[in-house]
Amino acid sequence: MEIPVIDLEGLNGDAAERTQTMARLHQACKDWGFFWVDSHGVDAALMEEVKRFVYGHYDDQLEDKFYASGLAKYLLQAAVPDPEDSNKRVSDQVDWESAYFIRHHPNNNVVDFPEILPPTREVLDTYIAQMVSLAEQLAECMSLNLGLDGARIKDTFAPPFVGTKFAMYPACPRPDLVWGLRAHTDAGGIILLLQDDVVGGLEFFRGDREWVPVGPTKGSRIFVNIGDQVEVMSGGSYRSVLHRVAAGSEGRRLSVATFYNPGMDAVVAAPAMALQLYPGAYRFGDYLDYYQGTKFADKAARFRAVKELFG
């Protein structure tokens, strides 16, 4: 079963090509909630430069700290399997990942990372500008496919919160005891992922029935998934999807996930016809606060609670 690949070049073609591309995108959003995009406008050489930065930053700044952590020490000590280990699984408590988050808009916090020098900051700024353009293009297409004004998602999110999670999933001595990242949906809007081109591990739960592996990136494709806020705005026509990262015993997996989310004061609401299942108007900042404590819990229960508390 192949994950959909949407060639966005079709949006620049004649009326028939654009209609076909829009239909493919709609089908991918509706039936999958995640997909690949080609011809996305993000420079391939720039993507490789960002990857080199992430690998180098991890090697220089994070690897030693990661392996000095309590989790790493515990799993290294447990490197030889023990029949009694079955009741020692720690996957419901922690994740086997080394990660940090940089905010880009509306306030940039890269100054909190003095080891990231000005030339690299310029690279990241250029990369993020191109990713935001891609997110806005997808937001317009999604809005139109939902029968809304083309600017609906962008205007609802404005000014958007844009940030990137830079993560590394090192080789794990006991991948049977921990997840790289536990299963969850994303709180925000549109997520754009630049991931490893060699090591896999990312999995999405399609149709509430099967885990689908997302293999290493082919060429310069970017992976896209839908967050909770687009699900709410679409009244469930598009759904955020559970996903997780399996820890692996060989190699290390890179992940650069850029989040195009509503601003903290943005007001999000489900359409009137969907208010039985989804919250009415609420601040995204309130939703995010509640999400922090329920990220790995049931999404439907979270929607119900937000509906009662805020919507």
Buried (B, 14 or more C-beta within 10 A) or exposed (E): EEBBEBBBEBBEEEEEBBEEBBEBBBBBBBEBBBBBBBBBEBEEEBBEBBBEBBBEBBEEBBBEEBEEEEBBEBBEEBEEEEEEEEEEEBBEEBBBBBBBEBBBBEEBEBEEBEEBEEEBBEBBEBBBEBBBEBBBBBBBBBBBBBEBEBBBBBEBBEEBBBBBBBBBBBBBBBBBBBBBBBBBBBBBBBBBBBBBBEBBBBBBBBEEEEEBEBBBBEEBBBBBBBBBBBBBBBBBBBBBBBBBBBBBEEEBBBBBBBBBBBBBEBBBBBBEEBBEBBBBEBBBBBBBEBBEEBBBEEBEEBBBBBBEEBB
